[in-house]
Amino acid sequence: MTDTTEVIRLDADTLEVRYYDAGRPGTYRCWKLSLDSARDIARWWTETGSRVGAYRPVPGALLVGRVWLSFLSATQVYALECDPLGHPYITGLQLPRDTVGFLSAWLEEKAS
């Protein structure tokens, strides 16, 4: 948990990621995602995202597991989850870059 981001486990398979614009306590934006999708996002972040997007957003999206990932800007990551058949859901997740980094670190900490 940081001043701007926290991850809450809602159940065995679902996480809620909260981002506080002005720090806690206060209003926040939140996203619910499956644990599998969170792991796919974290894997992408570790392998690619953390090094590329800060200076030059990656053109196009990259499929990692069941999530399409791309940078909307140097500070915003777009994640579009897919169903088990590979069809993308209607809406995606627009996550602040720092939140994706925090989610990746949080999952790594929980795995150890």
Protein Blocks (a to p, Z undefined) as FASTA:
>chain_A
ZZkbccddfblmbccddddfkopadddddddddfklmmmmmmmmmmmmmmmmmmoccehj
ddehjaccddfblkbccdddddfkopacfbdcdddfklmmmmmmmmmmmmZZ
